[in-house]
């Protein structure tokens, strides 16, 4: 992507209607991006709220495990805004999970987590690739987790899925680098998103994380991820790909 291009940059954020995804969608829009919020629920509602603030956002219902839905969300981006520059693979299963020993996780639950957290980014990247190529390059930013760096217990399916996201990031970066498409991931720590708070997970995990796991001993919020996203989405990261940046208050050191 040429540094001299002045066109509006276009981003898709999956799982963008709530929690971390909504904060990232708003941050991109506030920094001049045209944003497509893709989510299973409330995508249009979330978009309308941001539109009321003067932001250039649209919403589309999308299941990231559906070939048809992922193709449609890219079609919405290209039809509405003329193209695509950034794909943010944020959609995932976490807050609905119950902490349990691995031998109590059913095969069906394991496969559901893998389907959303690993098949989802694959299908989204595959759907987005022609549009990114048409722009002459672009950005794919995957939301991973520091759980896979630390080997978090009692969520083996989630931890394993996020380890897969990091491997996906590295291999895809190798494949797409020659086309001017960078692929990086952001690994948050335990973040007090609206979903985490609604599920009551802060009471179970928050104090332990703050007391034993962080160099910066305060709660992590979705806003803490904005700087990393804007960096990986923008021109300043032109020569950076295949990397995972831990944004977790100094809990996991790479």
VOPAGU-2260 file (C-alpha; in pm, 1 decimal, decimal comma):
REM VOPAGU-2260
SITE   aa  ch    i         X         Y         Z
SITE  UNK   A    0       0,0       0,0       0,0
SITE  UNK   A    1     150,8     327,9    -109,5
SITE  UNK   A    2     221,5     580,3     160,9
SITE  UNK   A    3     101,4     852,2     -75,4
SITE  UNK   A    4    -248,5     710,9    -119,5
SITE  UNK   A    5    -519,8     933,5      25,7
SITE  UNK   A    6    -824,1     709,6     -11,5
SITE  UNK   A    7   -1028,9     616,6     293,0
SITE  UNK   A    8    -904,3     293,9     444,6
SITE  UNK   A    9   -1161,4      22,6     502,3
SITE  UNK   A   10   -1164,4    -232,9     784,0
SITE  UNK   A   11   -1375,2    -531,9     883,2
SITE  UNK   A   12   -1391,6    -623,9    1251,8
SITE  UNK   A   13   -1543,0    -963,4    1327,1
SITE  UNK   A   14   -1719,9    -996,4    1659,2
SITE  UNK   A   15   -1731,6    -619,2    1638,9
SITE  UNK   A   16   -2070,2    -551,5    1798,7
SITE  UNK   A   17   -1969,2    -585,5    2164,0
SITE  UNK   A   18   -1679,9    -611,7    2406,8
SITE  UNK   A   19   -1328,4    -583,0    2267,2
SITE  UNK   A   20   -1459,2    -586,4    1911,4
SITE  UNK   A   21   -1683,6    -283,8    1960,0
SITE  UNK   A   22   -1402,5     -82,0    2118,0
SITE  UNK   A   23   -1170,9    -172,1    1829,3
SITE  UNK   A   24   -1438,8     -87,8    1571,6
SITE  UNK   A   25   -1496,2     251,6    1729,8
SITE  UNK   A   26   -1123,9     324,2    1754,2
SITE  UNK   A   27   -1067,2     248,1    1387,0
SITE  UNK   A   28   -1363,6     463,3    1285,6
SITE  UNK   A   29   -1246,2     751,0    1505,5
SITE  UNK   A   30    -910,0     730,6    1329,4
SITE  UNK   A   31   -1055,4     771,1     983,9
SITE  UNK   A   32   -1132,7     415,1     879,3
SITE  UNK   A   33   -1459,7     310,5     724,7
SITE  UNK   A   34   -1560,0       8,7     931,2
SITE  UNK   A   35   -1777,3    -295,6     871,9
SITE  UNK   A   36   -1892,1    -448,2    1200,6
SITE  UNK   A   37   -1950,7    -819,3    1139,9
SITE  UNK   A   38   -2119,4   -1012,5    1418,0
SITE  UNK   A   39   -2371,2   -1286,8    1484,9
SITE  UNK   A   40   -2582,5   -1050,8    1693,9
SITE  UNK   A   41   -2651,7    -677,3    1714,1
SITE  UNK   A   42   -2418,4    -573,9    1431,0
SITE  UNK   A   43   -2661,1    -320,8    1286,6
SITE  UNK   A   44   -2755,3    -191,5    1632,0
SITE  UNK   A   45   -2390,7    -134,8    1722,7
SITE  UNK   A   46   -2329,2      35,9    1388,9
SITE  UNK   A   47   -2622,6     272,3    1438,7
SITE  UNK   A   48   -2487,1     380,3    1776,5
SITE  UNK   A   49   -2152,2     467,1    1623,2
SITE  UNK   A   50   -2319,0     632,3    1324,6
SITE  UNK   A   51   -2502,1     858,5    1569,0
SITE  UNK   A   52   -2160,9     986,3    1673,2
SITE  UNK   A   53   -2074,9    1073,3    1314,3
SITE  UNK   A   54   -1861,9     766,6    1245,5
SITE  UNK   A   55   -1848,8     587,8     910,9
SITE  UNK   A   56   -1966,9     240,8    1010,0
SITE  UNK   A   57   -2205,6     -24,9     881,6
SITE  UNK   A   58   -2313,7    -352,5    1039,7
SITE  UNK   A   59   -2365,6    -692,9     885,1
SITE  UNK   A   60   -2482,2   -1016,1    1043,4
SITE  UNK   A   61   -2210,7   -1276,3     996,6
SITE  UNK   A   62   -2123,7   -1618,1    1130,8
SITE  UNK   A   63   -1747,3   -1653,0    1086,3
SITE  UNK   A   64   -1781,9   -2029,6    1046,8
SITE  UNK   A   65   -1997,4   -1980,8     735,5
SITE  UNK   A   66   -1841,0   -1956,1     390,7
SITE  UNK   A   67   -2143,7   -1764,7     267,1
SITE  UNK   A   68   -2148,0   -1516,3     556,9
SITE  UNK   A   69   -1776,9   -1440,0     539,2
SITE  UNK   A   70   -1801,8   -1383,1     164,9
SITE  UNK   A   71   -2100,3   -1153,3     220,6
SITE  UNK   A   72   -1926,4    -938,6     482,8
SITE  UNK   A   73   -1643,4    -872,1     235,4
SITE  UNK   A   74   -1898,3    -798,3     -36,4
SITE  UNK   A   75   -2061,7    -543,2     194,4
SITE  UNK   A   76   -1724,6    -375,3     251,5
SITE  UNK   A   77   -1644,9    -354,0    -118,5
SITE  UNK   A   78   -1995,2    -245,7    -222,1
SITE  UNK   A   79   -2033,0      13,8      53,9
SITE  UNK   A   80   -1681,3     150,8      74,1
SITE  UNK   A   81   -1511,9      41,3    -247,3
SITE  UNK   A   82   -1264,7    -210,5    -112,8
SITE  UNK   A   83   -1090,6    -356,8     189,6
SITE  UNK   A   84    -759,6    -274,9     358,1
SITE  UNK   A   85    -774,5    -433,7     702,8
SITE  UNK   A   86    -927,6    -752,9     839,3
SITE  UNK   A   87    -945,3    -782,6    1217,6
SITE  UNK   A   88   -1014,1   -1142,4    1321,8
SITE  UNK   A   89   -1159,6   -1078,7    1665,0
SITE  UNK   A   90   -1462,9   -1310,4    1683,9
SITE  UNK   A   91   -1417,2   -1599,2    1923,7
SITE  UNK   A   92   -1563,5   -1809,6    2202,3
SITE  UNK   A   93   -1444,1   -1730,1    2554,2
SITE  UNK   A   94   -1695,6   -1580,0    2795,2
SITE  UNK   A   95   -1947,5   -1860,4    2750,1
SITE  UNK   A   96   -1693,0   -2122,1    2857,7
SITE  UNK   A   97   -1686,8   -2280,6    3202,3
SITE  UNK   A   98   -1346,9   -2344,3    3358,0
SITE  UNK   A   99   -1303,6   -2720,5    3397,3
SITE  UNK   A  100   -1036,7   -2992,7    3389,9
SITE  UNK   A  101    -959,0   -3104,0    3037,0
SITE  UNK   A  102   -1103,7   -3453,2    3090,5
SITE  UNK   A  103   -1442,5   -3293,5    3155,7
SITE  UNK   A  104   -1447,1   -3110,8    2821,5
SITE  UNK   A  105   -1670,7   -3293,8    2575,8
SITE  UNK   A  106   -1560,0   -3351,8    2215,9
SITE  UNK   A  107   -1854,5   -3139,6    2100,7
SITE  UNK   A  108   -1747,6   -2843,7    2315,6
SITE  UNK   A  109   -1386,4   -2881,1    2201,1
SITE  UNK   A  110   -1490,4   -2880,2    1835,4
SITE  UNK   A  111   -1720,9   -2579,6    1877,6
SITE  UNK   A  112   -1439,6   -2371,0    2024,2
SITE  UNK   A  113   -1203,0   -2480,9    1748,4
SITE  UNK   A  114   -1461,7   -2411,6    1481,4
SITE  UNK   A  115   -1516,6   -2049,9    1584,9
SITE  UNK   A  116   -1165,1   -1965,5    1705,8
SITE  UNK   A  117    -963,0   -2131,8    1428,7
SITE  UNK   A  118   -1188,2   -2209,1    1132,1
SITE  UNK   A  119   -1334,6   -1858,0    1165,2
SITE  UNK   A  120   -1008,5   -1667,4    1103,3
SITE  UNK   A  121    -923,6   -1905,8     818,9
SITE  UNK   A  122   -1254,2   -1848,2     639,8
SITE  UNK   A  123   -1242,4   -1472,7     699,3
SITE  UNK   A  124    -888,2   -1444,4     565,0
SITE  UNK   A  125    -979,3   -1657,4     263,6
SITE  UNK   A  126   -1282,6   -1440,4     190,7
SITE  UNK   A  127   -1086,5   -1117,4     236,8
SITE  UNK   A  128    -785,6   -1212,4      24,2
SITE  UNK   A  129    -921,8   -1114,3    -320,2
SITE  UNK   A  130   -1027,4    -772,5    -188,6
SITE  UNK   A  131    -689,1    -715,5     -22,7
SITE  UNK   A  132    -512,5    -817,4    -341,8
SITE  UNK   A  133    -728,5    -574,0    -537,3
SITE  UNK   A  134    -595,3    -295,0    -313,9
SITE  UNK   A  135    -237,6    -402,7    -380,2
SITE  UNK   A  136    -183,4    -510,5     -19,2
SITE  UNK   A  137    -332,6    -480,3     324,2
SITE  UNK   A  138    -338,6    -594,9     683,9
SITE  UNK   A  139    -471,5    -896,7     868,3
SITE  UNK   A  140    -472,2    -858,6    1247,0
SITE  UNK   A  141    -565,5   -1164,4    1453,0
SITE  UNK   A  142    -669,6   -1143,0    1817,6
SITE  UNK   A  143    -490,3   -1421,8    2003,3
SITE  UNK   A  144    -438,2   -1449,0    2381,2
SITE  UNK   A  145    -155,1   -1472,6    2630,2
SITE  UNK   A  146    -326,7   -1782,5    2771,0
SITE  UNK   A  147    -144,3   -1991,1    2512,2
SITE  UNK   A  148     189,6   -1833,9    2607,5
SITE  UNK   A  149     143,3   -1919,9    2974,7
SITE  UNK   A  150     -39,0   -2250,5    2939,3
SITE  UNK   A  151    -352,6   -2138,7    3123,3
SITE  UNK   A  152    -519,1   -2439,1    3290,2
SITE  UNK   A  153    -885,7   -2543,7    3288,6
SITE  UNK   A  154    -952,9   -2395,8    2945,8
SITE  UNK   A  155    -753,1   -2631,6    2730,5
SITE  UNK   A  156    -978,7   -2591,1    2427,7
SITE  UNK   A  157    -955,5   -2211,3    2436,6
SITE  UNK   A  158    -581,6   -2207,2    2507,8
SITE  UNK   A  159    -515,1   -2454,8    2229,0
SITE  UNK   A  160    -726,0   -2257,4    1985,0
SITE  UNK   A  161    -532,4   -1938,4    2055,2
SITE  UNK   A  162    -204,8   -2122,8    2011,5
SITE  UNK   A  163    -337,1   -2222,1    1670,7
SITE  UNK   A  164    -411,4   -1856,2    1593,0
SITE  UNK   A  165     -45,6   -1768,7    1653,3
SITE  UNK   A  166      68,8   -2050,0    1424,6
SITE  UNK   A  167    -187,6   -1939,3    1166,0
SITE  UNK   A  168     -49,2   -1585,2    1187,0
SITE  UNK   A  169     308,4   -1694,0    1124,0
SITE  UNK   A  170     235,4   -1928,4     835,1
SITE  UNK   A  171      -3,6   -1689,1     663,2
SITE  UNK   A  172     253,2   -1409,7     695,4
SITE  UNK   A  173     500,5   -1629,0     502,5
SITE  UNK   A  174     246,9   -1688,8     227,0
SITE  UNK   A  175     125,9   -1331,7     181,3
SITE  UNK   A  176     434,4   -1119,7     244,9
SITE  UNK   A  177     529,7   -1101,7    -122,2
SITE  UNK   A  178     188,7    -949,5    -196,4
SITE  UNK   A  179     223,0    -661,9      47,5
SITE  UNK   A  180     -17,7    -816,1     296,1
SITE  UNK   A  181     106,0    -826,7     654,8
SITE  UNK   A  182     -34,1   -1068,1     911,5
SITE  UNK   A  183      17,6   -1005,7    1283,0
SITE  UNK   A  184    -158,1   -1094,0    1604,5
SITE  UNK   A  185    -234,5    -915,4    1929,3
SITE  UNK   A  186    -237,6   -1128,3    2244,0
SITE  UNK   A  187    -443,2    -966,7    2522,6
SITE  UNK   A  188    -434,5   -1074,9    2881,9
SITE  UNK   A  189    -749,1   -1122,9    3089,9
SITE  UNK   A  190    -953,9    -823,1    2977,4
SITE  UNK   A  191   -1257,2    -673,6    3149,0
SITE  UNK   A  192   -1477,4    -659,6    2843,4
SITE  UNK   A  193   -1852,8    -627,7    2872,3
SITE  UNK   A  194   -1883,2   -1000,4    2805,7
SITE  UNK   A  195   -1639,7   -1090,9    3083,7
SITE  UNK   A  196   -1822,5    -866,2    3328,0
SITE  UNK   A  197   -2164,0   -1000,3    3227,8
SITE  UNK   A  198   -2044,7   -1358,4    3272,2
SITE  UNK   A  199   -1907,7   -1286,8    3620,7
SITE  UNK   A  200   -1560,3   -1403,4    3519,4
SITE  UNK   A  201   -1387,7   -1109,2    3686,0
SITE  UNK   A  202   -1483,9   -1240,3    4028,2
SITE  UNK   A  203   -1328,5   -1578,4    3951,4
SITE  UNK   A  204   -1011,1   -1468,5    3774,4
SITE  UNK   A  205    -952,5   -1095,8    3806,9
SITE  UNK   A  206    -789,8   -1069,4    4148,0
SITE  UNK   A  207    -564,6   -1368,5    4088,5
SITE  UNK   A  208    -447,4   -1219,7    3758,9
SITE  UNK   A  209    -377,4    -879,1    3911,6
SITE  UNK   A  210    -201,8   -1014,2    4219,1
SITE  UNK   A  211      15,9   -1284,0    4068,5
SITE  UNK   A  212      31,1   -1236,1    3695,5
SITE  UNK   A  213      97,3    -874,7    3596,8
SITE  UNK   A  214     386,2    -634,1    3621,0
SITE  UNK   A  215     135,9    -349,7    3584,8
SITE  UNK   A  216    -111,3    -439,1    3855,2
SITE  UNK   A  217    -437,4    -296,6    3735,3
SITE  UNK   A  218    -730,5    -430,8    3540,4
SITE  UNK   A  219    -692,8    -458,8    3165,5
SITE  UNK   A  220    -963,2    -296,2    2955,2
SITE  UNK   A  221   -1041,8    -326,1    2583,0
SITE  UNK   A  222    -905,8      24,5    2531,9
SITE  UNK   A  223    -558,1    -107,4    2617,0
SITE  UNK   A  224    -557,0    -289,7    2281,0
SITE  UNK   A  225    -630,2      11,8    2064,2
SITE  UNK   A  226    -270,8     131,0    2023,7
SITE  UNK   A  227    -149,9    -209,0    1906,1
SITE  UNK   A  228    -437,4    -240,2    1659,4
SITE  UNK   A  229    -379,7     104,3    1508,1
SITE  UNK   A  230      -9,3      25,6    1476,0
SITE  UNK   A  231     -57,7    -308,1    1301,0
SITE  UNK   A  232    -333,3    -160,0    1081,1
SITE  UNK   A  233    -136,3     146,3     974,3
SITE  UNK   A  234     165,3     245,2     771,7
SITE  UNK   A  235     408,9     232,6    1062,6
SITE  UNK   A  236     406,7    -148,7    1053,9
SITE  UNK   A  237     480,5    -185,7     681,4
SITE  UNK   A  238     790,0    -401,0     746,6
SITE  UNK   A  239     650,4    -606,5    1035,6
SITE  UNK   A  240     471,5    -936,7     978,9
SITE  UNK   A  241     426,9   -1274,7    1144,3
SITE  UNK   A  242     457,4   -1122,0    1489,3
SITE  UNK   A  243     256,2   -1160,9    1808,8
SITE  UNK   A  244     245,9    -865,3    2045,7
SITE  UNK   A  245     148,5    -942,4    2404,7
SITE  UNK   A  246     -62,9    -657,7    2543,3
SITE  UNK   A  247    -123,8    -779,6    2896,3
SITE  UNK   A  248      41,7    -543,3    3143,7
SITE  UNK   A  249     364,2    -742,6    3151,3
SITE  UNK   A  250     228,1   -1084,1    3234,4
SITE  UNK   A  251     381,0   -1288,8    2952,4
SITE  UNK   A  252     721,1   -1191,5    2815,6
SITE  UNK   A  253     801,2   -1301,5    2459,0
